[in-house]
Amino acid sequence: MEVFGLYGEMTMYIEACESGSMFPNLRSDQHVYAVTASNAELSSWAAYCSPDDTVNGVHIGSCLGDLFSVNWMEDTEANNPLVETLNDQYNNVQRLTTASPVCKFGDFSFVNEPVADFEGNYDGAF
């Protein structure tokens, strides 16, 4: 079965307060694996807030990210996407995201595949 007629497997990373409320009925036969910043009842938390909110020498006066998404993106940059699996990444991000309960939903049959199969346009350079 292809998801949306284009993909055999899909991953989704959702950053939002109560983001776990989006996937309570996601079935494994839909071939979608979703990771959320929180469960259906709790907020997610900001990151890179004052005094760490400076861009090109300018104090922005706002938070620049969220703890979950910052941890997810920094994990992606810190690890070899050909080696790190979706499951490894989930475990790392869940451990680092201490202010909200990171959750996963859907089809877990392909979580041992490498991150590079789902994120970015890997060009062979790492």
Sequence and secondary structure as in RCSB ss.txt:
>XXXX:A:sequence
MEVFGLYGEMTMYIEACESGSMFPNLRSDQHVYAVTASNAELSSWAAYCSPDDTVNGVHIGSCLGDLFSVNWMED
TEANNPLVETLNDQYNNVQRLTTASPVCKFGDFSFVNEPVADFEGNYDGAF
>XXXX:A:secstr
  BTTTBSSEEEEE STTGGGG TT  GGGTEEEEESS SSS   EES TTS EETTEE SS  EEHHHHHHHHH
HHHS TTTSBHHHHHHHHHHH  SS  EEEE  TTTTSBGGGTSS   S  
